[in-house]
Amino acid sequence: MATTPGSTPQDFTDLDELARLSPYEDEDDGDDAVRREAAADESSRASRHWWDRNADEYQDEHGEFLGDDRFTWCPEGLDEADVRLLGEVAGKDVLELGAGAAQCSRWLAAQGARPVALDISYRQLQHSRRIDLGRGAEPVAVVQADAAVLPFADGAFDLACSAYGAVPFSADTAALMREVHRVLRPGGRWVFSVTHPIRWAFPDDAGVEGLTVSASYFDRTPYVEQDDQGRATYVEHHRTVGDRVRELVGAGFRLLDLVEPEWPAGHEQEWGGWSPLRGRLIPGTAIFVAERG
Ligand SMILES: C[S@@+](CC[C@H](N)C(=O)[O-])C[C@H]1O[C@@H](n2cnc3c(N)ncnc32)[C@H](O)[C@@H]1O
């Protein structure tokens, strides 16, 4: 495998080598964290740049937990192989939104599904290609796009899924739900995991600080990190449980289940603000299981 700086980074199978030749600058991390409005275009732009710059670190830090071909829904470690929230996947066309390095899609392909892994970040999708090249396997089909504007025909998929993918980062999730509804065939499932909405009332801290309410659960003002020019560099959007249900139903879905994974005994691995301490007391993840009407 060529490793000269002039060769294309997607040729690399090695995480360190891919990172060494990264075209993405490490930028000053002294951004301010604020709560303020952030429109759809500003949110998408921030997400694309943030995930391009941070994909290497994300895959380095979480790649082992995620597994190259495992479908885990959340830091609690709930595995699709055990819970089958998507139902039967063999022979199905499946769209994964905010796929990152497409670990979930790789599991789906191994079950006989035909997945398409969509992500806004080119760098995340390069990691998908890195994993496929390293395994010498048929590469997962990847598409770089914003989940709010899906580049697919109506009714192109049987199933759609997202593990902490695009949903928390999108400003207009009502529109995103309508887009997913449009590209699904009647009866198709749409299953997605997000930070449990109640977590927005607590500081994002894995320790005891993270156990005391510090903000209103009802405050939907986005969490924004911004540079010294006031430009958003990272955005997350909050919806209450009721908001999420209304957006799904408004788009034409039926809600089949709302899964709140409990922190498993013996699971000691922290992931950001997700820790055994907090996980035993308050939910960290909400997984919405819906079906297209
Ligand atoms: C927390 S990561 C989750 C990735 C993967 N599902 C996993 O479990 O590792 C969030 C992903 O969503 C992607 N994303 C954020 N906003 C998006 C958008 N508007 N459209 C598509 N993907 C988006 C990011 O690029 C990133 O890869």
The ligand as a Tripos MOL2 file, in Angstrom:
@<TRIPOS>MOLECULE
LIG
   27    29     1     0     0
SMALL
NO_CHARGES

@<TRIPOS>ATOM
      1 C1        -22.0670   10.4680   16.9920 C.3       1 LIG1
      2 S1        -21.6550   10.1290   15.3080 S.3       1 LIG1
      3 C2        -22.4350    8.5520   15.1110 C.3       1 LIG1
      4 C3        -21.8310    7.7890   13.9810 C.3       1 LIG1
      5 C4        -22.2150    6.3060   13.9580 C.3       1 LIG1
      6 N1        -23.6280    6.1160   13.8210 N.3       1 LIG1
      7 C5        -21.6710    5.6440   15.2020 C.2       1 LIG1
      8 O1        -22.4730    5.0890   15.9700 O.co2     1 LIG1
      9 O2        -20.4550    5.7010   15.3990 O.co2     1 LIG1
     10 C6        -22.7350   11.2320   14.4290 C.3       1 LIG1
     11 C7        -22.6040   11.1490   12.9140 C.3       1 LIG1
     12 O3        -23.6550   11.9110   12.3160 O.3       1 LIG1
     13 C8        -23.1260   12.6070   11.1900 C.3       1 LIG1
     14 N2        -23.9940   13.7630   10.9130 N.ar      1 LIG1
     15 C9        -24.1420   14.8870   11.6560 C.ar      1 LIG1
     16 N3        -25.0250   15.7020   11.0790 N.ar      1 LIG1
     17 C10       -25.4500   15.0900    9.9530 C.ar      1 LIG1
     18 C11       -26.3890   15.4400    8.9280 C.ar      1 LIG1
     19 N4        -27.0510   16.5830    8.9670 N.pl3     1 LIG1
     20 N5        -26.5700   14.5720    7.9130 N.ar      1 LIG1
     21 C12       -25.8970   13.3930    7.8580 C.ar      1 LIG1
     22 N6        -25.0030   13.0130    8.7910 N.ar      1 LIG1
     23 C13       -24.7910   13.8540    9.8330 C.ar      1 LIG1
     24 C14       -21.7220   12.9750   11.6130 C.3       1 LIG1
     25 O4        -20.8890   13.2770   10.5220 O.3       1 LIG1
     26 C15       -21.2890   11.7260   12.3850 C.3       1 LIG1
     27 O5        -20.6550   10.7920   11.5510 O.3       1 LIG1
@<TRIPOS>BOND
     1     1     2 1
     2     2     3 1
     3     2    10 1
     4     3     4 1
     5     4     5 1
     6     5     6 1
     7     5     7 1
     8     7     8 2
     9     7     9 1
    10    10    11 1
    11    11    12 1
    12    11    26 1
    13    12    13 1
    14    13    14 1
    15    13    24 1
    16    14    15 ar
    17    14    23 ar
    18    15    16 ar
    19    16    17 ar
    20    17    18 ar
    21    17    23 ar
    22    18    19 1
    23    18    20 ar
    24    20    21 ar
    25    21    22 ar
    26    22    23 ar
    27    24    25 1
    28    24    26 1
    29    26    27 1
@<TRIPOS>SUBSTRUCTURE
     1 LIG1         1 GROUP 0 **** ****
